[in-house]
Amino acid sequence: WHWVKGHAGHALNERADGLANRGIEDMKAGR
């Protein structure tokens, strides 16, 4: 199994990915 980023380089997808990752980190931190 090898994960491949599907929409690398597309500005809006990069933004959505960043927001999703930030949300996950906030949840882990209890925010």
Stockholm file with secondary structure:
# STOCKHOLM 1.0

chainA/1-31         WHWVKGHAGHALNERADGLANRGIEDMKAGR
#=GR chainA/1-31 SS CCCCCTTTTCHHHHHHHHHHHHHHHHHHTTC
#=GC SS_cons        CCCCCTTTTCHHHHHHHHHHHHHHHHHHTTC
//
